[in-house]
Amino acid sequence: MKVLVVGAGRMGSIRIEDLVADPRVSEVAITNRSDERAQAVAVQFGATVVPWESIAETDADAAVVAVGTDAHELVLDAILPRGIPVLCEKPIALTLTATQAAIDTATAHGSSLQIGFQRRFDAAIRSVHDTIESGRIGTMYSLTMTAHDHTPSAREFIAGSGGIFRDMLVHDFDLIRWLTGSEVETVAATKGVLAHHDYADFDDADVCSVIAVTTSGVQVVITGTRHGALGQDVRLEAFGSNDSVSAGLNPRTPLRTAEGDLSLNTDPYRGFVDRFREAFRNETHSFVSFAAGEIANPCPPGSAVESLRIAIACEQSVATGSAVRVADVT
């Protein structure tokens, strides 16, 4: 299988590293706006380079879109008419209209889109999912989620990120739907800027909170910050009538316990790549399986639409100071 990777930045490099290690992949081709960067990554991983201008003509069995969100439309318009499987990093786009347009293009040309929500491929989070799906948790009562980035975003990233709900918590919104097996019915959200004032210049935030209720009645609480002093802290706890289970609480969790009787904060996670490196590897492997026709799509494009819808509902809740019905966001 030949795979084209569009983008040679941090995420592109991760995908390339994992693709070249997969024995089912015979060739990895790289294209990037900066040819110099593409050449450097190609040398590092033993891949080949194709010109940026030839994206639409490059022969490949599958493709990975790992460029910035602002370039997704251009790249997807070039690749999707090829009718090949595509792994697209989240989000497909920052609006529902543009997201649906990309999905419609894929459908029209027989392309299949897998969305890059890598947390679904984290072993511990998947174990929580399996516990819930098997019924062992009993009646699911609530879900508590923590999302604390280690390092605040660079100013140039903030400008085009889409904001804390569309860029950051969209991962948590995807997990709510995936873990509970139901849609989010209502959200009530808050956000603020407490320490990192670059966010205020773009009507963004460095702290936020969300209270959500699913159509099945599960109560969800999410806290998010753009800065975690001790490290990258992403974890969740699911509570049910028969069992309670957590993911992300382990010796590397960047947290100090006042009781001092747990081994935490040992070599704490230094960023989202460190926290989810194995999940990214599992996700790339699954994409190759999907592209080869071995499995069904593990993260179909509808997940991008509905997670974005929840994010926009959160923004509307902040603006109005009221809870918002997610289904009303169109």
C-alpha positions as CSV (number, residue, x, y, z in Angstrom):
1,M,0.0,0.0,0.0
2,K,1.3,3.5,-0.9
3,V,0.2,6.3,1.4
4,L,0.5,10.0,0.7
5,V,1.0,12.2,3.8
6,V,0.1,15.8,3.3
7,G,2.0,17.9,5.9
8,A,5.4,17.3,7.4
9,G,4.9,19.2,10.7
10,R,4.6,17.6,14.1
11,M,1.5,15.5,13.3
12,G,2.6,14.6,9.8
13,S,5.9,13.4,11.2
14,I,4.1,11.2,13.7
15,R,1.9,9.7,11.1
16,I,4.9,9.1,8.8
17,E,7.0,7.4,11.5
18,D,4.1,5.0,12.2
19,L,3.3,4.3,8.6
20,V,6.8,3.4,7.6
21,A,6.9,1.0,10.6
22,D,3.8,-0.8,9.3
23,P,4.8,-3.8,7.1
24,R,1.6,-3.4,5.1
25,V,2.7,0.0,3.8
26,S,5.2,-0.4,0.9
27,E,5.8,3.4,0.4
28,V,5.1,6.7,2.1
29,A,5.1,9.8,0.0
30,I,5.3,13.2,1.7
31,T,4.3,16.6,0.4
32,N,4.6,19.9,2.3
33,R,4.4,23.6,1.5
34,S,8.0,23.8,2.6
35,D,9.9,21.4,0.4
36,E,12.9,21.7,2.6
37,R,11.0,20.4,5.6
38,A,9.5,17.6,3.5
39,Q,13.0,16.5,2.4
40,A,14.3,16.5,6.0
41,V,11.4,14.3,7.2
42,A,11.8,12.0,4.2
43,V,15.5,11.5,5.0
44,Q,14.7,10.8,8.6
45,F,12.1,8.1,7.9
46,G,13.1,6.8,4.5
47,A,10.1,8.2,2.6
48,T,9.8,9.9,-0.7
49,V,8.9,13.5,-1.5
50,V,6.4,14.7,-4.1
51,P,5.8,18.4,-5.1
52,W,3.1,20.3,-3.2
53,E,1.5,21.3,-6.5
54,S,1.0,17.6,-7.5
55,I,-1.3,16.6,-4.6
56,A,-4.2,15.9,-6.9
57,E,-2.1,13.9,-9.3
58,T,0.0,11.8,-6.9
59,D,-0.8,8.1,-7.2
60,A,-1.6,6.6,-3.8
61,D,-3.8,4.0,-2.2
62,A,-4.7,6.1,0.8
63,A,-3.8,9.6,2.2
64,V,-3.3,11.3,5.5
65,V,-4.2,15.0,5.9
66,A,-2.0,16.5,8.6
67,V,-1.8,20.2,7.7
68,G,-3.3,23.1,9.6
69,T,-7.0,23.4,9.6
70,D,-6.9,26.4,7.4
71,A,-5.5,24.3,4.6
72,H,-7.9,21.3,5.0
73,E,-10.4,22.6,2.4
74,L,-7.7,23.0,-0.3
75,V,-6.1,19.6,0.4
76,L,-9.4,17.7,0.7
77,D,-10.7,19.2,-2.5
78,A,-7.6,17.8,-4.3
79,I,-7.6,14.4,-2.7
80,L,-11.2,13.3,-2.1
81,P,-12.0,13.1,-5.9
82,R,-9.5,10.3,-6.1
83,G,-11.9,8.0,-4.3
84,I,-9.4,6.7,-1.7
85,P,-9.5,6.3,2.1
86,V,-8.4,9.5,3.9
87,L,-7.3,10.0,7.5
88,C,-8.0,13.7,8.3
89,E,-6.8,15.2,11.5
90,K,-9.5,16.9,13.5
91,P,-11.3,19.2,12.8
92,I,-12.3,18.7,9.2
93,A,-13.2,22.4,9.2
94,L,-14.2,25.1,11.8
95,T,-17.8,25.4,10.6
96,L,-20.6,22.9,10.2
97,T,-21.2,24.1,6.6
98,A,-17.6,23.5,5.5
99,T,-17.5,20.2,7.4
100,Q,-20.6,18.9,5.7
101,A,-19.3,20.1,2.3
102,A,-16.2,18.0,2.7
103,I,-18.2,14.9,3.7
104,D,-20.5,15.4,0.7
105,T,-17.5,15.6,-1.6
106,A,-16.1,12.4,-0.1
107,T,-19.5,10.7,-0.6
108,A,-19.9,11.9,-4.1
109,H,-16.5,10.4,-5.1
110,G,-16.5,7.2,-3.1
111,S,-13.8,8.4,-0.7
112,S,-14.0,7.4,3.0
113,L,-13.0,9.7,5.8
114,Q,-11.6,8.6,9.1
115,I,-11.3,11.4,11.6
116,G,-8.3,11.9,13.8
117,F,-9.8,11.6,17.3
118,Q,-6.9,9.7,18.8
119,R,-8.3,9.4,22.3
120,R,-10.5,6.6,21.1
121,F,-7.3,4.6,20.5
122,D,-5.9,5.1,24.0
123,A,-5.8,1.7,25.7
124,A,-7.2,2.9,29.0
125,I,-10.0,5.0,27.5
126,R,-10.9,2.1,25.3
127,S,-11.1,-0.1,28.4
128,V,-13.5,2.3,29.9
129,H,-15.6,2.2,26.7
130,D,-15.6,-1.6,26.7
131,T,-16.6,-1.6,30.4
132,I,-19.6,0.6,29.6
133,E,-20.5,-1.2,26.4
134,S,-20.4,-4.6,28.1
135,G,-22.9,-3.5,30.7
136,R,-20.5,-4.2,33.5
137,I,-20.8,-0.6,34.7
138,G,-24.6,-1.0,35.1
139,T,-26.7,2.1,34.7
140,M,-24.4,4.9,33.8
141,Y,-24.8,7.8,36.1
142,S,-22.1,10.3,35.2
143,L,-18.9,11.1,33.4
144,T,-16.2,13.5,34.8
145,M,-13.5,14.7,32.3
146,T,-10.3,16.7,32.8
147,A,-8.5,18.4,29.9
148,H,-5.4,20.4,31.0
149,D,-2.8,21.2,28.3
150,H,0.7,21.5,29.7
151,T,1.9,24.5,27.7
152,P,-0.2,27.5,26.5
153,S,-0.6,27.9,22.7
154,A,1.6,30.2,20.7
155,R,0.0,33.4,19.7
156,E,0.0,32.6,16.0
157,F,-1.8,29.3,16.7
158,I,-4.5,30.9,18.8
159,A,-5.6,33.2,15.9
160,G,-6.7,30.3,13.7
161,S,-7.4,27.5,16.2
162,G,-11.2,28.1,16.4
163,G,-11.1,28.5,20.2
164,I,-11.0,26.4,23.3
165,F,-14.3,24.5,22.6
166,R,-13.7,23.8,18.8
167,D,-10.0,23.1,19.1
168,M,-9.4,21.6,22.5
169,L,-12.6,20.2,24.1
170,V,-13.8,18.8,20.8
171,H,-11.9,15.6,21.8
172,D,-13.9,15.4,25.0
173,F,-17.2,16.0,23.1
174,D,-16.3,13.1,20.8
175,L,-15.6,10.8,23.7
176,I,-19.0,11.7,25.4
177,R,-20.8,10.4,22.3
178,W,-18.5,7.4,21.9
179,L,-18.5,6.3,25.5
180,T,-22.2,6.8,26.3
181,G,-23.5,5.7,22.9
182,S,-25.9,8.6,23.0
183,E,-26.0,12.2,21.7
184,V,-25.5,15.3,23.9
185,E,-28.9,16.9,24.5
186,T,-27.9,20.1,26.4
187,V,-24.8,22.0,27.3
188,A,-24.1,24.9,29.8
189,A,-20.6,26.3,29.4
190,T,-18.4,29.0,30.8
191,K,-15.0,30.3,29.8
192,G,-12.5,33.0,30.9
193,V,-9.0,34.3,30.7
194,L,-7.2,34.2,34.0
195,A,-3.4,34.1,33.3
196,H,-2.6,33.9,29.6
197,H,-3.9,37.1,28.1
198,D,-3.1,36.4,24.5
199,Y,-6.2,34.4,24.4
200,A,-8.4,37.4,25.2
201,D,-7.2,39.2,22.0
202,F,-8.9,36.5,20.0
203,D,-12.0,36.1,22.1
204,D,-10.6,32.8,23.3
205,A,-10.0,31.5,26.8
206,D,-7.4,29.7,28.9
207,V,-10.0,28.2,31.3
208,C,-13.5,26.7,30.6
209,S,-16.1,24.4,32.1
210,V,-19.0,22.5,30.6
211,I,-22.0,20.7,32.1
212,A,-23.6,18.4,29.5
213,V,-26.5,16.0,29.7
214,T,-26.9,13.2,27.1
215,T,-30.2,12.1,25.6
216,S,-29.9,9.0,27.8
217,G,-29.6,11.1,30.9
218,V,-25.9,10.8,31.7
219,Q,-24.6,13.8,33.6
220,V,-21.2,15.1,32.2
221,V,-18.8,17.6,33.8
222,I,-15.7,18.8,31.9
223,T,-13.0,21.2,33.1
224,G,-10.5,22.5,30.6
225,T,-7.4,24.7,30.9
226,R,-4.8,25.8,28.4
227,H,-2.0,25.4,31.0
228,G,-1.1,22.7,33.4
229,A,1.8,23.7,35.6
230,L,2.8,20.1,36.3
231,G,2.2,18.6,32.9
232,Q,-0.4,17.3,30.4
233,D,-3.4,16.1,32.4
234,V,-6.1,14.3,30.4
235,R,-8.3,11.8,32.3
236,L,-11.8,10.8,32.9
237,E,-14.0,8.9,35.4
238,A,-17.1,7.0,34.6
239,F,-19.6,6.2,37.4
240,G,-22.4,3.6,37.2
241,S,-24.7,1.6,39.4
242,N,-22.3,-1.4,39.4
243,D,-18.8,0.0,38.8
244,S,-16.7,3.1,38.6
245,V,-13.7,3.2,36.3
246,S,-11.0,5.8,35.4
247,A,-8.5,6.4,32.6
248,G,-5.5,8.6,32.7
249,L,-4.8,8.3,36.5
250,N,-1.4,6.6,36.8
251,P,2.1,7.4,38.1
252,R,2.7,9.8,35.2
253,T,-0.5,11.9,35.9
254,P,0.7,15.5,36.7
255,L,-1.1,15.8,40.0
256,R,0.0,15.9,43.6
257,T,-2.2,14.2,46.2
258,A,-2.5,16.0,49.6
259,E,-2.6,12.6,51.4
260,G,0.7,11.6,49.8
261,D,-0.3,8.0,49.6
262,L,-0.4,7.6,45.8
263,S,2.5,7.4,43.4
264,L,1.6,10.3,41.1
265,N,3.5,13.0,39.2
266,T,6.4,10.7,38.4
267,D,7.9,11.7,35.0
268,P,4.7,13.7,34.2
269,Y,3.4,13.9,30.6
270,R,5.1,16.8,28.9
271,G,2.5,17.5,26.2
272,F,-0.4,15.9,24.2
273,V,2.0,13.9,22.0
274,D,3.7,12.4,25.0
275,R,0.4,11.7,26.7
276,F,-1.1,10.0,23.5
277,R,1.9,8.7,21.6
278,E,0.8,5.1,21.8
279,A,-2.8,6.1,20.9
280,F,-1.6,7.9,17.7
281,R,0.3,4.7,16.8
282,N,-2.8,2.6,17.3
283,E,-4.9,5.0,15.3
284,T,-2.5,5.0,12.4
285,H,-2.4,1.2,12.4
286,S,-6.2,1.1,12.4
287,F,-6.3,3.5,9.5
288,V,-4.1,1.1,7.5
289,S,-6.4,-1.7,8.4
290,F,-9.4,0.4,7.4
291,A,-7.8,1.4,4.1
292,A,-7.0,-2.2,3.4
293,G,-10.6,-3.2,3.9
294,E,-9.9,-5.2,7.0
295,I,-12.1,-3.3,9.4
296,A,-15.0,-0.8,9.4
297,N,-14.3,2.9,9.8
298,P,-13.3,3.3,13.5
299,C,-14.0,7.0,13.5
300,P,-16.5,8.1,10.8
301,P,-17.0,11.7,9.7
302,G,-20.3,12.1,11.5
303,S,-18.2,12.2,14.7
304,A,-16.6,15.4,13.4
305,V,-20.0,17.0,12.6
306,E,-21.6,16.2,16.0
307,S,-18.5,17.1,18.1
308,L,-18.3,20.5,16.3
309,R,-22.0,21.0,16.9
310,I,-21.5,20.5,20.6
311,A,-18.6,23.0,20.6
312,I,-20.7,25.6,18.8
313,A,-23.5,25.0,21.4
314,C,-21.0,25.7,24.1
315,E,-20.0,29.0,22.5
316,Q,-23.7,29.9,22.3
317,S,-24.2,29.0,25.9
318,V,-21.3,31.3,26.9
319,A,-22.8,34.1,24.8
320,T,-26.3,33.8,26.3
321,G,-25.5,32.6,29.8
322,S,-28.0,29.9,29.3
323,A,-28.1,26.2,28.6
324,V,-28.4,25.3,24.9
325,R,-30.1,22.4,23.1
326,V,-27.4,20.9,20.8
327,A,-30.0,19.8,18.3
328,D,-31.0,23.5,17.8
329,V,-27.5,24.3,16.4
330,T,-27.6,24.1,12.6
